[in-house]
Amino acid sequence: MYFATSFREECPFEMEMIWTAIDDDSLSWVDKTVEFLQTEFCPADADPIWSSGYFEWKLGSAHPAGRGYMSIAVCDGRVVGTSSLTCKRLLIDGVEVIGGEVGDSYRSATMNLRGRPGQLSTLDRDPKSYINKSIFGRLASDVRRRAEADGLTIIYGTPNKNAYPSWIKRLGYFDAQCRLRTYTRPTTRWLLGKKPSLIPVRGIIKGVEDFSILLQRSVCRQIAGRDLVISEVIPPSVDIDLLWNKVRPTSGFALVRDAVYWRHRYLQQPLAKYDFHCLHERDKLIGIMVTRRVSVGQGRSVLYVMEWMFDGKDTLLRRALAEIVAKYRHLDVDAFSLWARESGEDAREVKRSLFFSKAGSNSPIILADTTAARRLKNNFQFYLGSSDAV
């Protein structure tokens, strides 16, 4: 991580730093918020993660689920902490509801040792409570409070391993036990980065990799059928809606994934470029997959498979992944990566596509502890794209 030095000099640890929690749903502080996040948490050579347009896209009035929530902490005129809650159209046991996703929860390293809020939280007047001592706890609690006051009863998040304990033990969230995992398929570029001594035989290693990729694609084409066409097109909204209505789940947790969803999530996101890969059988749309290449810092690049929606055949996922890997095999990426559950049809097809998950690659889903959330069955349709993080 990269931390600003100028603020550290202006607010030395020897002084008690007083921070103010601000509800910024109107995004009036958005420029300073972006400056804080990009400076402290985005590697210098990585693709930008935040911008003013990005926050307007996910929290503004044009969002299909409505305006979201943003809370920030400010010290000496500078943003030193953030937390957001994005409204989402959810499908809970076949019924559409408005829920939310918590994210963008960060605290400046300059506030690690000292600091206190200018005002105590209305949720807890004890100055020693977690939400008064912790910027992270205070802001996360504030956005949840406002969302629940507006009627949101299903609020989820996908925290990293460092933040996970605080959400579960201190902020009233519980693990949904979705058993979601990160699956990765490394490339020759990744191998050479780990083993530079192999660079002299790079051509041989790359040749073996390309041969195995093309062989796998050929086998998958035979399994899936010859009348299947995969192309990089953006399908008409009417076709997406027809496909969604066929695969729309009737139980469990899912995002509403109609044409409005796909267009807002991937075509209107201002910071990222996503590629659509559509599967047609006899001119009929039977599947969609979306990918994005991301520079993640330190010279590394990842091709993310964001999500997919298929009608019918179990082998469509394997066929689509084989085509994606073959298409991008000459792209300088270190790995292909996606999210899938650790068991079930998708997991089997992902593993057969030579994606693997290593120990510690769990991607937990947490839920705000509400009556509605506790009623949810352990049946989650969840993808990397279900979170706004990538």
N, C-alpha and C positions, 0 to 999 in steps of 0.2 A: 504494500500500500504506500501511497505517497501523501505526505502530510505537509501542510503549509507551515513555513517557519516564521513568517511575518507575524501571524496571530500569536504564536507562542511567545514572541518577544514582547508583544503589547500586553498580554495577560499572563505574567509569570506565575508559576505555581505557588510562589511565596504569598501571593495575594489571594484573598477569597474571591472567587469569581461568582457573580450573581447572574443567573440566566432567567430569561422570561419566556414562558410558554405562550405561544400565539396560535390561535385558530386561524389558519390561512386558506380556507376553502375558496376564497376569491382569487387566490394565487397572486396577491399583490406583492409578495416577497419572492416570486418565482425566480427572478434573475439571480438574486443573491443565494437562493437555495441551490440552483444549478451550479453556480461558482463553487460553493462549498463541496458539493458531491463530486463534481468533476476533478477538483483539485486534490481532494483527500482520498478518493476511492476508485478512481479510474486510472489504470496504468498509462503512462505517457504514450506508448505506441499501440494502445488498444483502440478499437472503434469507440466513438463517444457513446456513453450509456444514457446520459440525461441531456435535455435541452428544454427551453421554455415551451417549445411546440410539443415536445413529448408529454409534459405534464398537462398541457391543455387537451391533448388527445385522450389521455387516460382519465382525467379528472374534470374536464370541462363539460359544458352543457350539451355539446354535440354528441356525447357518448350515448350509445343506444340504451344503456341502463340508467342514464341520468348522471348528474354531477356527483363527484366523489368528495373526499375529505383529505385535508392536509393540515398537519400540525408541525410547527417548527419551534426550536429553542434558539433564542437570540442572546448573545453576550457582547456588550460593547459595540452594538450595531452590526455584528456579524452573525450569520447563521452557524450554529454549532451542533444542531441535531434536527432530524426530520423523521416523520412517519406519515404514511399515506394509507388510504383505504379506497380502493377502486370499486365502484358498483358493477355488479355482473348479473346478467340474466341467467338464472340457474333453472335446471329442470330437476325437481325433487319428486321422485316416485311419479313421474309423468306430468306433474303440475309445475307450471312456470311461476317462479318467484324472483324477486330482486334480492340478491345477496351481495357479498362483498369480498374482496381480497386485500389483505394487509400486505404492505411492502414498503420499500424505500426507507427502512428503519435503520438510521445511522446516527452515531454520536462521534463528535470530533475527539481525536486522541488528546487534544489539549485540555479536555475536561475530565480526564481520567481520575486525577488525584483530589482535586478540590472543586468546590462549586455547590451552590444551593439555589433553589428557585426563589424568584422574587415574591411569589405568592404560592401558598400551599394549594394542592388540588382540592376541588370541591368534593371529590370522591373519598378523600381521606385527609383529615386535618392533622394527622400525626406527622411531625416533621421528620421522624425516623423511619417512616414507612417507605417501601421500595419505590412507589410512584412519586414520592417527593425527593428521595435521594438520587434517583436514576433518571437521567434525561430520556433514555430509551423507554423506561417504564411509564413515565409521565405522558409522553407523546403517543405511545401506543394505546394507552388507556383513554386518552382524550379523543382520538379518532373513533375508537370503538364506541365510546359513550354517545357521541353525536350520531353515529350510524344507527345504533340501537334505538335512540330516541326517535329516529325517522322510520322505524319499523323493520329494520334489517335483523333477521334472526339467524341467518346462516352466514357466518364470516369465516373464511379459510385463509391459510397462508402456507408457504413452502420455505421455512427458514433454513439457513445453513446450520451446520453442527455447532457453531459458536453461539448463535442466538437461540437455538432450540431449547436449552434448559430454562432460560428465563421466561420464554413464552409458556412453557408447561408448568413450571413450579411457582411462578410469581404473577402471571398475568391472566390466569383464568382460562387457559386454552388446554385442550387435550389432544393426544395423538389419535388420528382417525384410523390407524392401523391398516392403511391402504396397501402397505407393502410395495410401494413404488420404488423402482430402482433405476439408476443411470446405467445404460448399456453403451459400450464404446467399441468401435472397430478401428484400431490403430492402423496407420499406413507406414510405408517405407520411410517417409520423412520423419515420423515419430521414432522409428527404430534407429535411424542414423543419428538422430539427436541424442538418444540414450547411449548409443554405441558408435562413437565417431571412428573407431578403428575399422569399421565396416565400410567406410566411405569409398575406399579403392574398388570394392566390388559392388558398388551401388547399382550399376547397370544390370548385373545378374539378379540381384535381389528384386529390383523393380520389374524385371522381365518375368520372374516367377510370380510376383504379385499380380501383374496384368493378366497373365495366363489363367491364374486361378479365378480372377474376377470375371473374365470373359467366359470361362467354362461354367461358372456358377450361373451367369446370366442365361447361357444357352439352355442349361438344364431347367431353369425356372420358366423359361419361355415354353418349353415342351410341356411342363406340368400345368401351367396356367391356360394353355391354348394359344393357337396361332392367330385367332381373330381379335386379339386384344391389342389395342393401340394406346401407347403412352405418349403424350405430347405436352409441351410447355405452353399452355393456353390458360386464360382466365375464363372459366365457363360462365355463361349467362346466369343471371340470378334465378330465373325460372328453373333451370336445370339443377342448380344447387338445392333449391327448395324441394324439388321432387325427390332428390337423393336423400335429403335430411328427413323428409316425412317417411321414407322407407326404413331408415335405420334408427329413427328416434327411439331412445330407450323408454320403457314404461315403468322402470323401477330403479332405485338407487340415485346417485348423485351424478349430474353431468352439466356441462354448460349448454345453453341453447346455441346450436351450431347451424343456423339457417344462413341464407345469403347475406343478411345484414351483419351477422357475426364475422363471416370470412372476409368480407370487404372492409369492415372497420378494423379488425385485428391485423390484417396483413397488407391491405392496399392503402390504408390511410395512416399507418404508423409513420411519422415524419422522419425518424432517424434511421430506419432499417429498410433494406431491400430484400424481399422474400420472393422465392421462385415457386410457382404453382406447377404441379405435375399431375395431369388429369388422365384418368383411365377411361377409355371408351370401348364398348363392345357393340359392334354393328351400329355405330353412331350414337349410342346411348351412354350417357355419363354413368359410370358405376363406381368411380372412386376419385378422391382428391388427396394429394399429399403436398405438404409445403415444407421447403427447406430454406435455410439461411446460412451463409458463410460469415463467420465472425472472427476478426482478429482479437485475440484475448490478452495480448501482451507478451513481452519477452520473446517476440518473434514467432509466436505460435498462432495457429489458425485452426478453427474447428468448423466442420460442416454439420450443422444441427438439423435433424429431422424433427420439425416442430410438431406436426400432428398429421393424422390421416383419417379419412372417413370412407369406408368401403361398403358396397352392397353385396352381400352373399359370400362368395368363395373364400375359404380360409387362406388359400394360397396367394391371394392378391397382395397381402402385405409382403410376403417373401419376394414375389415377382417385382413389386414396386421398389423394394430396397435393392434388389439386384440391379435394376436399371439405374437407380440413383448412384450407386457405388461405381458402376461402369461409366456412367456419364462424367463423373467428377474424378475419375482415377488419375487424370493428368493435372488436376488442380493441386496447388501447393497447400495441402491441408495435413495437419498432424493426425487427425482422427475424424471419424463420423460418430455422432452421438445422438442419443434419444432417451426418452423416458418410457418405461413400460412396467407393468406389474411383474412380480417375480414368478408368477405362475399363470396358467391359462393359455388360450390360443395365441394371443399376440406374443407372449413370452416365448412360446415354442418356435414361432416363425422368426422372431428376432434372433434367437440363438442359432437356428438353422442358417441364418444369414451371416453367421460368424461375428455377431456382436456379443460381447460378454460383459458381465458385471463383476467387479472385484469386491473383496471384503471392504465394508465401510462405504459402499456406494448407494446406500439407502437415501431416498429423497422423500422425507416425511411430509405428510399433509397434516396440518393442525387445524382444529376447529374451536371457535369461541364456545365456551361451555354454556350452552343454552338448552332449553327443553327440546326445541326443534332439532338441534344438532345431535342430541343424545338419541333421538328417535331414528337417525339415519342408519340404514343397514350398511354393512361393510361391502358396498358394491359401488365402486367409484370408476367412472369413465374419465380418465385424466391423462393429459399429455403435457409435453413441455410448453406448448402454446397456451395451455389453460392458465398459465401464469404469464404476467407481462414482463418477466425478467429478461427474456431473450428476444 
